[in-house]
Amino acid sequence: MEITVYKHLESGDVATIEDWKNDFDGMDVESWFGLEKENCNADEWIEGGRLEKIILTIDDEIYPTCRLFDNCFSNANNGEKYITEYACDAVYDDDGEQEEYKIYWQFEEIKGEEREIDQYDWESTKNIYKICRQD
């Protein structure tokens, strides 16, 4: 499976388009572009923000993290909503150089009415919680 995400060309940070857009919307354009306001075109926030589209290839099994956090399984009573979290390893091939990442997804569930793992929309970036570089 492949996931399309965006990498910041200076920091190397990788995130979904939704997360980068939230960052852009939360900043003034000068901070985002690093330019005076009159030299910024907000319609070009991806290019001006020095973001590059990359494809991460999932090369391993997706597994539950079993991590404890607010609103996780162990904090919910039967019939209540909670967040379930999964992770897997992924690779970006940058002209023969492999960069390894870990992708984390979070999905809302109702305790006692859980879906099967194959019912989640893994390819949608809207459920990706974070992406971490593995060094």
ROSE-4610 file (N, C-alpha, C; in Angstrom, 1 decimal, always signed):
// ROSE-4610
residu = [M/M/M/E/E/E/I/I/I/T/T/T/V/V/V/Y/Y/Y/K/K/K/H/H/H/L/L/L/E/E/E/S/S/S/G/G/G/D/D/D/V/V/V/A/A/A/T/T/T/I/I/I/E/E/E/D/D/D/W/W/W/K/K/K/N/N/N/D/D/D/F/F/F/D/D/D/G/G/G/M/M/M/D/D/D/V/V/V/E/E/E/S/S/S/W/W/W/F/F/F/G/G/G/L/L/L/E/E/E/K/K/K/E/E/E/N/N/N/C/C/C/N/N/N/A/A/A/D/D/D/E/E/E/W/W/W/I/I/I/E/E/E/G/G/G/G/G/G/R/R/R/L/L/L/E/E/E/K/K/K/I/I/I/I/I/I/L/L/L/T/T/T/I/I/I/D/D/D/D/D/D/E/E/E/I/I/I/Y/Y/Y/P/P/P/T/T/T/C/C/C/R/R/R/L/L/L/F/F/F/D/D/D/N/N/N/C/C/C/F/F/F/S/S/S/N/N/N/A/A/A/N/N/N/N/N/N/G/G/G/E/E/E/K/K/K/Y/Y/Y/I/I/I/T/T/T/E/E/E/Y/Y/Y/A/A/A/C/C/C/D/D/D/A/A/A/V/V/V/Y/Y/Y/D/D/D/D/D/D/D/D/D/G/G/G/E/E/E/Q/Q/Q/E/E/E/E/E/E/Y/Y/Y/K/K/K/I/I/I/Y/Y/Y/W/W/W/Q/Q/Q/F/F/F/E/E/E/E/E/E/I/I/I/K/K/K/G/G/G/E/E/E/E/E/E/R/R/R/E/E/E/I/I/I/D/D/D/Q/Q/Q/Y/Y/Y/D/D/D/W/W/W/E/E/E/S/S/S/T/T/T/K/K/K/N/N/N/I/I/I/Y/Y/Y/K/K/K/I/I/I/C/C/C/R/R/R/Q/Q/Q/D/D/D]
num = [1/1/1/2/2/2/3/3/3/4/4/4/5/5/5/6/6/6/7/7/7/8/8/8/9/9/9/10/10/10/11/11/11/12/12/12/13/13/13/14/14/14/15/15/15/16/16/16/17/17/17/18/18/18/19/19/19/20/20/20/21/21/21/22/22/22/23/23/23/24/24/24/25/25/25/26/26/26/27/27/27/28/28/28/29/29/29/30/30/30/31/31/31/32/32/32/33/33/33/34/34/34/35/35/35/36/36/36/37/37/37/38/38/38/39/39/39/40/40/40/41/41/41/42/42/42/43/43/43/44/44/44/45/45/45/46/46/46/47/47/47/48/48/48/49/49/49/50/50/50/51/51/51/52/52/52/53/53/53/54/54/54/55/55/55/56/56/56/57/57/57/58/58/58/59/59/59/60/60/60/61/61/61/62/62/62/63/63/63/64/64/64/65/65/65/66/66/66/67/67/67/68/68/68/69/69/69/70/70/70/71/71/71/72/72/72/73/73/73/74/74/74/75/75/75/76/76/76/77/77/77/78/78/78/79/79/79/80/80/80/81/81/81/82/82/82/83/83/83/84/84/84/85/85/85/86/86/86/87/87/87/88/88/88/89/89/89/90/90/90/91/91/91/92/92/92/93/93/93/94/94/94/95/95/95/96/96/96/97/97/97/98/98/98/99/99/99/100/100/100/101/101/101/102/102/102/103/103/103/104/104/104/105/105/105/106/106/106/107/107/107/108/108/108/109/109/109/110/110/110/111/111/111/112/112/112/113/113/113/114/114/114/115/115/115/116/116/116/117/117/117/118/118/118/119/119/119/120/120/120/121/121/121/122/122/122/123/123/123/124/124/124/125/125/125/126/126/126/127/127/127/128/128/128/129/129/129/130/130/130/131/131/131/132/132/132/133/133/133/134/134/134/135/135/135]
x = [+0.8/+0.0/+0.9/+0.4/+1.2/+0.4/+1.0/+0.4/+1.1/+0.3/+0.9/+0.9/+2.1/+2.3/+3.2/+3.6/+4.4/+5.6/+6.7/+8.0/+8.4/+8.8/+9.3/+10.8/+11.1/+12.5/+13.6/+13.3/+14.3/+14.4/+13.3/+13.3/+13.3/+12.8/+12.7/+11.4/+10.6/+9.4/+8.5/+7.7/+6.8/+5.4/+4.4/+3.0/+2.0/+0.8/-0.3/-0.6/-1.2/-1.6/-2.6/-3.4/-4.3/-3.6/-2.5/-1.8/-1.0/-0.4/+0.4/-0.6/-1.8/-2.8/-3.2/-3.4/-3.7/-2.5/-1.3/-0.2/-0.2/-0.4/-0.5/-1.6/-2.8/-3.9/-3.6/-2.8/-2.5/-1.4/-0.7/+0.4/+0.1/+0.9/+0.8/+1.6/+1.2/+1.9/+3.4/+3.8/+5.2/+6.0/+5.5/+6.2/+6.2/+5.1/+5.1/+6.1/+6.0/+6.9/+8.3/+8.5/+9.7/+10.0/+9.0/+9.1/+8.2/+8.4/+7.5/+6.1/+5.0/+3.7/+3.4/+3.9/+3.6/+4.2/+5.2/+5.9/+5.3/+4.2/+3.6/+2.4/+2.2/+1.0/+0.4/-0.7/-1.3/-1.9/-2.2/-2.7/-1.6/-0.3/+0.8/+1.5/+0.6/+1.1/+2.0/+1.7/+2.5/+3.9/+4.0/+5.3/+6.0/+5.3/+6.0/+6.4/+5.7/+6.0/+7.1/+7.7/+8.8/+8.4/+7.2/+6.8/+6.9/+7.3/+7.5/+6.6/+5.9/+5.0/+5.9/+5.7/+6.4/+5.4/+5.9/+5.1/+5.7/+5.0/+5.5/+4.9/+5.8/+5.3/+5.3/+4.2/+4.1/+4.7/+5.7/+6.5/+6.4/+5.4/+5.3/+3.8/+3.6/+2.2/+1.8/+0.5/-0.1/-0.5/-0.1/-0.4/-0.9/-1.7/-2.2/-1.0/-1.0/+0.1/+0.0/-1.2/-1.5/-0.9/-0.8/-0.3/-1.5/-1.2/-2.2/-2.2/-3.3/-3.5/-4.9/-5.2/-6.6/-7.5/-8.7/-9.7/-9.3/-8.4/-8.0/-9.0/-8.8/-9.7/-9.9/-8.8/-8.9/-9.6/-9.8/-10.5/-12.0/-12.5/-13.9/-14.7/-15.9/-16.9/-17.6/-18.2/-19.0/-20.0/-20.0/-20.9/-20.4/-19.3/-18.7/-17.7/-17.5/-16.5/-15.1/-14.2/-12.8/-11.9/-10.6/-9.7/-8.8/-8.8/-7.8/-6.7/-5.5/-4.3/-3.6/-3.1/-2.3/-1.1/-0.1/+1.2/+1.7/+2.7/+3.4/+4.6/+5.6/+6.8/+6.5/+7.1/+6.9/+8.3/+8.4/+9.7/+9.4/+10.3/+10.4/+11.7/+11.6/+12.8/+13.1/+14.2/+14.6/+15.8/+15.5/+16.5/+17.5/+17.0/+17.8/+18.2/+18.0/+18.3/+17.0/+17.0/+15.8/+15.7/+14.6/+14.3/+13.1/+13.3/+12.4/+11.5/+10.2/+9.3/+8.3/+7.7/+6.6/+5.4/+4.3/+3.0/+2.1/+1.4/+0.4/-0.9/-1.9/-3.3/-4.1/-5.1/-6.1/-7.5/-8.3/-9.7/-10.6/-11.8/-12.8/-13.6/-13.8/-14.5/-15.5/-16.5/-17.4/-17.1/-16.8/-16.4/-17.5/-17.2/-18.2/-18.8/-18.5/-18.9/-17.8/-16.6/-15.4/-15.5/-14.9/-14.8/-13.6/-13.6/-12.5/-11.4/-10.1/-9.0/-9.1/-9.7/-9.8/-10.9/-11.7/-12.8/-12.3/-11.1/-10.6/-10.1/-10.2/-9.7/-8.3/-7.4/-5.9/-5.3/-5.9/-5.3/-5.7/-6.7/-7.1/-6.1/-5.6/-4.6/-5.3/-6.7/-7.4/-7.3/-7.0/-6.9/-5.4/-4.5/-3.1/-2.9/-2.4/-2.2/-0.8/+0.2/+1.6/+2.4/+3.5/+4.5/+5.9/+6.7/+8.0/+9.1/+10.2/+11.3/+12.0/+12.4/+13.2/+14.7/+15.5/+16.9/+17.7]
y = [-1.2/+0.0/+1.2/+2.3/+3.5/+4.7/+5.6/+6.7/+8.0/+9.0/+10.2/+11.2/+11.7/+12.7/+13.8/+14.8/+15.9/+16.1/+16.3/+16.5/+17.9/+18.5/+19.9/+19.8/+20.5/+20.4/+20.9/+21.8/+22.2/+21.4/+21.2/+20.5/+19.0/+18.5/+17.1/+16.5/+17.3/+16.8/+16.3/+15.2/+14.6/+14.6/+15.1/+15.1/+15.0/+14.8/+14.7/+16.1/+16.2/+17.5/+18.2/+17.5/+18.1/+18.8/+18.1/+18.6/+19.9/+19.8/+21.0/+22.2/+21.9/+23.0/+23.6/+22.8/+23.3/+24.2/+23.8/+24.6/+25.9/+25.9/+27.1/+28.0/+27.5/+28.3/+28.9/+28.3/+28.8/+29.8/+30.1/+31.0/+32.2/+33.3/+34.4/+34.0/+34.6/+34.2/+34.5/+35.5/+35.8/+34.7/+34.2/+33.1/+31.9/+31.6/+30.4/+30.4/+31.5/+31.7/+32.2/+32.8/+33.4/+34.6/+35.3/+36.5/+37.6/+38.8/+39.9/+39.6/+40.1/+39.7/+40.0/+41.1/+41.4/+40.5/+39.7/+38.7/+37.3/+37.2/+35.9/+35.7/+34.5/+34.1/+32.9/+33.2/+32.2/+31.0/+31.2/+30.1/+29.1/+29.5/+28.6/+28.2/+27.8/+27.5/+26.3/+25.3/+24.1/+24.4/+25.0/+25.3/+26.3/+27.4/+28.4/+28.0/+26.9/+26.4/+25.4/+25.2/+24.3/+22.8/+22.4/+21.1/+20.3/+19.0/+18.1/+16.9/+16.6/+15.4/+14.1/+13.2/+12.0/+10.8/+9.6/+8.4/+7.5/+7.2/+6.2/+4.8/+3.8/+2.5/+1.7/+1.1/+0.3/-1.0/-1.4/-2.6/-3.6/-3.4/-4.2/-4.3/-5.2/-5.4/-4.2/-3.8/-2.8/-3.5/-2.9/-3.5/-2.5/-2.9/-2.0/-1.6/-0.3/+0.2/-0.2/-0.4/-0.7/+0.3/+1.5/+2.7/+3.2/+3.7/+4.3/+5.8/+6.4/+7.8/+8.2/+9.5/+9.9/+9.3/+8.9/+8.4/+7.1/+6.3/+5.0/+3.9/+2.7/+1.6/+1.4/+1.4/+1.1/+2.2/+3.4/+4.5/+4.5/+3.7/+3.7/+2.6/+2.9/+1.9/+1.4/+0.2/-0.4/+0.6/+0.7/+1.6/+3.1/+3.4/+4.7/+4.7/+5.9/+6.1/+6.2/+5.7/+5.8/+5.8/+6.0/+6.1/+4.8/+4.2/+3.0/+3.5/+3.0/+3.5/+2.3/+2.4/+1.4/+2.1/+1.3/+1.8/+0.8/+1.2/+0.3/+1.1/+0.3/+0.9/+1.1/+2.2/+2.6/+3.1/+3.1/+3.5/+4.5/+5.5/+6.4/+6.2/+5.9/+5.7/+7.0/+7.6/+8.9/+8.6/+8.3/+7.9/+6.9/+5.8/+4.7/+4.7/+5.9/+6.0/+5.8/+4.8/+4.5/+5.4/+6.0/+6.7/+5.9/+5.6/+4.8/+5.6/+5.3/+6.1/+5.1/+5.6/+4.9/+5.8/+5.2/+5.9/+5.4/+6.4/+6.1/+6.6/+5.7/+6.0/+6.0/+6.8/+6.8/+6.8/+5.9/+5.7/+5.8/+6.3/+6.3/+5.0/+4.5/+3.2/+3.4/+2.4/+2.3/+1.0/+1.1/-0.1/-1.1/-2.3/-3.4/-3.5/-2.5/-2.5/-2.4/-2.8/-2.6/-3.2/-2.5/-3.0/-3.9/-4.7/-5.6/-4.7/-5.1/-4.3/-4.0/-4.9/-4.6/-3.6/-3.2/-2.2/-0.8/-0.6/+0.8/+1.3/+2.6/+3.2/+3.6/+2.7/+2.9/+3.9/+4.0/+4.9/+6.3/+6.6/+8.0/+8.6/+9.8/+10.4/+11.1/+11.2/+11.9/+11.2/+9.9/+9.2/+9.0/+9.6/+9.5/+10.5/+10.0/+10.8/+11.5/+10.7/+11.3/+10.4/+11.0/+10.2/+10.6/+9.6/+9.8/+9.2/+9.9/+9.4/+8.4/+7.3/+6.3/+6.4/+6.8/+6.9/+5.8]
z = [+0.0/+0.0/+0.0/-0.7/-0.7/-0.1/+0.5/+1.2/+0.7/+0.2/-0.3/+0.8/+1.1/+2.2/+1.7/+2.5/+2.1/+3.0/+2.5/+3.2/+3.1/+4.3/+4.3/+3.8/+2.8/+2.2/+3.1/+4.1/+5.0/+6.3/+6.9/+8.2/+8.0/+6.9/+6.7/+7.4/+8.0/+8.6/+7.6/+7.9/+7.0/+7.7/+6.9/+7.5/+6.3/+6.7/+5.7/+5.2/+4.1/+3.5/+4.4/+5.2/+6.1/+7.3/+7.8/+8.9/+8.4/+7.2/+6.7/+6.5/+6.0/+5.8/+7.1/+8.1/+9.5/+10.0/+9.8/+10.1/+9.4/+8.1/+7.3/+7.7/+8.0/+8.4/+9.8/+10.6/+11.9/+12.0/+10.9/+10.9/+10.0/+10.2/+9.3/+8.1/+6.9/+5.7/+5.6/+6.3/+6.3/+7.0/+8.1/+8.8/+8.0/+7.3/+6.5/+5.3/+4.6/+3.4/+3.7/+4.8/+5.1/+4.2/+3.8/+2.9/+3.5/+3.0/+3.3/+2.7/+3.3/+2.9/+1.4/+0.9/-0.5/-1.5/-1.0/-1.9/-1.7/-1.0/-0.7/-1.5/-2.0/-2.7/-1.9/-1.2/-0.3/-1.1/-2.4/-3.2/-3.6/-3.3/-3.6/-2.3/-1.3/+0.0/+0.1/-0.8/-0.8/-1.4/-2.5/-3.1/-2.3/-1.9/-1.1/+0.3/+0.8/+2.1/+2.0/+0.8/+0.6/+0.9/+0.5/+0.7/-0.6/-0.5/-1.6/-1.4/-2.4/-2.3/-2.4/-1.5/-1.5/-1.3/-1.7/-1.5/-0.5/+0.5/+1.5/+1.2/+1.1/+0.8/+2.1/+2.5/+3.7/+3.4/+4.2/+3.9/+5.1/+5.9/+7.1/+7.5/+8.5/+9.0/+9.8/+9.7/+10.6/+11.9/+13.0/+14.3/+15.3/+16.3/+17.3/+18.2/+18.6/+19.4/+20.9/+21.4/+22.8/+23.7/+23.2/+24.0/+24.8/+26.0/+26.9/+26.7/+26.5/+26.3/+26.6/+26.7/+27.0/+25.9/+26.3/+25.3/+24.7/+25.3/+24.7/+25.3/+24.8/+25.1/+26.6/+27.3/+28.8/+29.6/+29.0/+29.7/+29.4/+28.5/+28.0/+28.7/+28.9/+29.4/+28.2/+28.3/+27.2/+26.7/+25.4/+24.7/+24.5/+25.1/+25.0/+23.8/+23.2/+22.2/+22.8/+22.0/+22.4/+21.1/+21.2/+20.1/+20.1/+19.0/+18.9/+17.9/+18.2/+17.5/+16.9/+15.7/+14.9/+14.4/+14.1/+13.5/+12.6/+11.7/+10.8/+10.3/+9.8/+9.2/+7.7/+7.2/+5.8/+5.3/+4.0/+3.3/+2.2/+2.2/+1.0/+0.3/-1.0/-1.8/-2.5/-2.0/-2.6/-3.5/-4.8/-5.8/-5.3/-4.8/-4.3/-2.9/-2.2/-0.8/-0.1/+0.8/+1.6/+2.9/+3.1/+4.3/+5.0/+6.2/+7.0/+7.9/+7.9/+8.7/+9.5/+10.5/+11.2/+11.1/+10.6/+10.5/+11.6/+12.2/+13.3/+12.8/+12.9/+12.6/+13.9/+14.0/+15.1/+14.5/+15.0/+14.6/+15.8/+15.6/+16.7/+16.6/+17.8/+18.0/+19.1/+19.2/+20.3/+21.0/+22.3/+23.0/+23.0/+22.6/+22.4/+21.0/+20.1/+18.7/+17.8/+18.1/+17.3/+15.9/+15.0/+13.6/+13.5/+12.4/+12.1/+11.5/+11.6/+11.1/+9.6/+8.8/+7.4/+7.0/+8.0/+7.7/+7.9/+8.3/+8.4/+7.1/+6.8/+5.6/+5.8/+5.5/+5.7/+4.7/+3.6/+2.5/+2.7/+3.5/+3.7/+4.7/+4.4/+5.2/+6.4/+6.4/+7.4/+8.8/+8.8/+10.0/+10.5/+9.8/+10.2/+11.3/+12.4/+13.6/+13.5/+13.2/+13.0/+12.2/+11.6/+10.9/+11.5/+11.8/+12.4/+11.6/+11.4/+10.8/+11.7/+11.1/+11.9/+11.5/+12.5/+12.2/+12.8]
